[in-house]
Amino acid sequence: MEIIVIIVLVLIGFYLFKRAQRVAREEQLKAFNEKVNTKAEQETVTEPAMVVDDNIPPLSASVTPAVQDIASTPITMKVPTEPLEQVMAYEPEIADPVIDVQAQIAAQAEKAREPSAVKHNEPDLTLVENDIKDVPLTVVDEHQVTDTAVEAVEAVEAVEAVEAVEAVEAVEADNAVAANQPIPQWANDKLQQSMSHYLQATTPDSRLLGLTGAIKECYKLRKQAQYSQYGCELYQQFDQLVLENQKVVALLSGEVFMQLSTLLSDNGQYAQAIALCEQAQGLQLTDGTVTGFEGRITRIQRSQAKAMR
């Protein structure tokens, strides 16, 4: 802000300087022209009036031609040109106006640099200092700070330990459920590989990968009753895995919800199929169809109503 004020003052000063210089130059030129005109008027030779004397006889034809030529010769005046050359080369000195303008610019610039020239919303340092003096000083013990830091680290470690225990318990619970769902002997190679991966995995995301592979294989072969029934039974593992491991929710796709809800609906478990579609809607997933899970819920409800007749 101070720089802008200084620049504006400098521009104003420069404008006043050029204006004063121009006015002074015009005044000097006007005065000089008046001086030249006055001098020229004083040096002008006026033609004397003719005095008629009765005693002088009039000119006659006896006047010689030479005298007549002299008398008829006009008188010419030469105006000196030197003053005009001086006017063209003359540069008037304008000392007083320039000095006044420069002094004014310097004074305004100095005034702009003063802290009081620019208003700032600065707090009253005296009040702040008094407030600081009124605040009681508390001496913190170095050992107390160290103990606080140790307690914070221990709290973080405790939270991490609890999360690790919960993850282990979730894996154990999944293994307990899986123990009740052995791999059938009639399963093809893809289903056996997916279920083996699911049972042997130690992380939730890896277990989800194996379980979704098994559900996909059962969905492909759902025309066969044993695959359709087995895929429907995987709903319990899927629901428990998603419920106990929220981190795997981001890995879910609408495809697995569509496949598992179809298997449930084909086996008459309409309530679980509708709940699964509503869960997919809550996660903003799509089943790849035009109507989405909303249309799938409507179709399942129609199948349910038809089955109840």
N, C-alpha and C positions, 0 to 999 in steps of 0.2 A: 504493500500500500504506500509506503514511504517513497519507494522508487517511482511509482506512478505519479505521485504528487510532484516530485522533483522534475520529472520529464515534462509534465504539464507546465510547470513554472518556467522551465527553460524554453519551451516553445512559445509561451506568452512573451517572455523577455526578448526572444529573437524577433518575434513579430513587431514588438514595440521599437526595437533597435532599427529594423529595416524601415519602419514607418517614419521614425524621427529622422533617419538619414535622408530619406526621400524628401521630406518636408523641408529640411534644412538646405538640401541641394537646390530645391526649387526657389527658396527664399534668396539664397546667394546669387542664383542665376538671374532672378528678377531684379535684384539690387544692382547687379553688374550691368544689365541691359539698360536700366534707367540712367546709370552713370554714363554709359557710352552715348546714349541718346542726348543727354544734356550737353556733353562735351561737343558732340557733332553740331548741335544747334548753336552753341556759342561760337564755333569756328566757321559757321556758314557766312559767306560774304554776300551781303545783300547789295543789289544793284542800286547806286545812288540816284536819287531823283534828279531829273534834268532841270536846271535853273535857266529860265529864259531871261536874257538881258536885252533890253531894248537897244542898247548901244552897239550890240554885235550885229552886224548885217547878216542876213540869211545866206545860206550856202548857195553858191551859184554854180554855174557850169564850169567855172574856172578852177574848181577844186580838182586836184590831181587824182587820177585813178588809184594811186597807191594809198592816198589818204582815205578814199572811199572804201577800199578793201579793208583797211584797218578798222574803220568805223563799223563796217558790216560784220566783222568777225565776232561770233558769239563767245561769251565768257563761260568757260566750263570749270566746275569745282570737283576736285579729287577728294573723295572721302577716304580717310586712312583705313587700311585693312588690318593693320596690326592688332587693334583691339579685338576683332572678330576671331583671330587666331588664338589670342589669349583666352577668349571665351571657350573655344572648343577644347583647348588643352587644360583649362582651369579645373581643378578639383577642390572644391571648398572643404575646409576642415570643420568638422562638426564635433567639437570636443565636449561642449557642455551637455547636450542631450544624451550622448553615448555614455558619459560618466554617470549621469543620473539613472539611466536605464540599467546599467550594469550594477550599480549600487543597489537598486531596487531588487534585481534578480538575486543578488547575493544575500540580501536581507531575507527575502522570502524563502530561499533555499535553506538558509541557516535556521529559520523558524520552523521549516518542515522537518528538519532533522531532530528538533527537540522532542523529547518523549511526550510532552504535553500537547504537541500539535496534532497527534493522532490519538484518537480515543479508542482504548481497548477495554474490553470487559475483564479487567484483571482483578483478582480478589485483593482484598485489603490484607497486605502482608502483616500488618500490626495485629489484626484480629486472628489471623492464622497462627502467628507466633504465640499469642496469648492462649489460644486453644491448645497448642502443643504443650505449653508449659503446664496447663491444667491436667493433661493426661498423665495418669500415674505410670511410672516405669516399672515393668515387671522383670525381674532378673530370672532368666531361665537357666536351670541347671543343665550342664552338658550331659550328665548321666541320665537325666529325665528325658532329654531329646533322644538319646540312644535307645532307651527302653521303649519309647513310643514307636520308633522305627522298627525295632525288633518285633513288637506286638503287631504292627501292620503287616510285616512279612509273614509272621506266623498265621495271621488271619487269612491271608491269601493262600498260603499253603494248605490251611485247613479246608478252605472252599474247594481247592483243586482235589484234595484227597476225597472229599465227599462226592464230588462229581465222578471221580474214578471208581469209587465204590458203587455208585449208582449204575455206572456203565457196566461194571462187572456183573452186578445183580440182574441187569436187564438181559445181558447175554446168557446168564445162567437160566433165567426164566424162559428165554427163547429156546434154549437147549432142552429144557424140561418139556416144553410144548412139542418141540420137534421129536423128542423121544417117543411121544405118543403117535407120531406120524411117520412111521418108517417108510423107506423107499420100497414101493411094491415091486414084486418080481416081474410083473408083466410090463413095466414101464419101458419105453424105448430109450435109446442111448441119450438123446437130448434131455429128456426128463430126468434120467438118472444123474447126468452130469450137473444139471442145474440144482437138484436137491442135494447132491454131495457138496457142491460149492456153498450152498446155504447152511448145511449142517457143520461144515468145517471152518467157515469164516469166523473171524474174531472181532470184526468191526461192524457197526450197524449198516454202513453204506455197502459193504461187501455182502452182507447177508441179504440186503434188499435186492442187490443185483441178481443173486442166485434165486431168490423167491419169485421175482418178477419173470425170470426166465422160465421157471416151472409153470407159472400161471399162463404165460403165453403159449407154451407147448400144449397145455390142457385145453386152452381155448381153440387152438387150431384143430384138435382132434375131439372136439366136444360132441360130434355126432356119435362117437363111441361112448356108451354109457359109463364105462369105468373111468375114462379120462374126465368126463364131465363131472362125475361124482367126486373124484379125487381133487379136481381143481376147485370145486365148491368147498371142500374141506380145508383148503389152504387159506380161506378167508380169515380164520381165527389167528393164524400166524401173521398174516399181513396186518390185520387190525392191531394186534398187540405190538408188532414191531414199529408201526407208525405212531402209536399212542405213547410208547415208552421212550422213543428216540425222536424228538422234535427236529433234530438236525437233518434227518433224512427226508423231511417234508419238501425241502428245496429240490431234491432229486426225483421227486415223483412226477409222473407224466399222466396225461389224461387217458393214454392207451390202456394202462394197467387197470384203471378204474372201470373203463368200458368193458374190458375182457372179464374181469371178476364179477361185475354186476350182471353180465349176460349169463355166466355160469350159475350164479345164485338164482336168477330168475328162471332159468331152465329147470332148476331143481326145486322150484316152488318156494324158495326163500325170498319172497317179495319184499318184506320189510327190510331185510338186510341189504337187498339190492337197491332199494330207494334211498336208504340211509347212505350208502356208498356214493350214489350219484349226487346227493345233496352235499356230501363232504367234498366231492370234486368241484361242485359249483362254488363252495366257500373258498376253495383254493384258486378259483378263476382258471380252471383247466377246461379243455375242450376235448371231445371224443372224436373230432374229425368229421362230424356230420353237420348238415345244415342247421338242424334244430338244436344240436348240442345235447347236454345232459338234461335240459328241461324237456325236450321232446322224448328223451329216453325214459324219463320218469313217467310221462304220460302213457307211453306204450306199456311200461311195466304195470301201471295201475289198470290198464285195460285188460292185460293178461290176468291180473289178480281177480278182477271182477268177473271175467269169463270163467275162471277156474272155480269160483265160489257158486256158480249157478248149478 
